[in-house]
């Protein structure tokens, strides 16, 4: 009797706090939705430490921080906004952090964290002041798609490089690498992920990473972990180590705004996709709570930078949980708690090899590139800057450079074609900032 009363009391509290019935859902459905979202995005626990680790950061600490940042951001979306949206360090943004800022520009990872911190602060301010709408409206949809597609191509290139599928060549810059056993296993993982995606199996990336890691154990390319469970590694090596003063250099202004732009485009695109899936779009086309979730996104980025990770953003994988029926923040809380629980499995996560995570990077690139079909390539005013944006990101090994060249080329093409009225004032300011970024770089 007492147990039943406690269960009723718990259910009553959850119902009152999250308004589950009002949203047409049940506690069971929300739990299943939260679990589904976690399974589809859990790959970030393996991939993010691998990417940021190349910037010289402690990998064990990164595993813990990745989980903590994901928990905090997702819990914020659940408790404060009451939406089934999950957050984690963003793909593309972590690549920008390592390959553009640290490796490309020679910044320290501490300075890069400072840049992430300021980008989050700027993102919060423009969202709070309502400037966000002006920025989004000023940039053509095709250019926004091009930024995402370019990052996708860049990430896929990094995945192929990490796998060893492509390598440097003094004559042709790049060439195909040798098909060694690790490369072969990685390609097997890519095929597995592709087939699972075609079959619409949830968690395809995670399954692919696990299968290739197991094959690595069997091939004696990967050592077995000494234990399965352990206390999470300390975050002390990277937490609160951001260099705020170093991030205030003139040369860092461009990267700060580039981080902000990418996070803004990612978040807005993700929110639109998830809102459509959840039926949150009103008759006038506006999305419920969009300002609040973007503010939560910005806060999560600032907190993540303090803890020691790249930009935390809303994940489109949230739509898988929504498709499973999730409609409230309870699903987000379930997802967040699972990220927190994952910190106890660090010994297993820590032995996952690069050739197991590389296929996931390639497939993430495919996800981000596939919307290129929505760019009107017959309209050269947007086709040319879109192509420049996409092509220059992997070719210059810099997301920031690709974004800047795309924005500047759009203004130049419109002015040269006599279509100067098409360029809004906000776009002129963005182009000017882009020119400063290119000049300083």
Secondary structure by P-SEA (a helix, b strand, c coil): caaaaaaaaaaaaaaaacccccccccaaaaaaaaaaaaaacccccccaaaaaaaacccaaaaaaaaaaaaaaaaaaaaccccccccccccaaaaaaacccccccccccaaaaaaaaaaaaaaaaaaaaacaaaaaaaaccaaaaaaaaaaaaaaaaaaaaaaaccbbbbcccccccccccaaaaaaaaaaaaaaaaaaacccaaaaaaaaaaaaaaaaaccccccccccccccccccccccccccccccccaaaaaaaaaaaaaaaaaaaaaaaaaaaccccccccccaaaaaaaaaaaaaaaaaaacccbbbbbcaaaaaaaaccccaaaaaaaaaaaaaaccaaaaaaacccccaaaaaaaaaaaaacccccccccccaaaaaaaaaaaaccccccaaaaaaaaaaaaaaaaaaacccccccaaaaaaaaaaaaaaaac
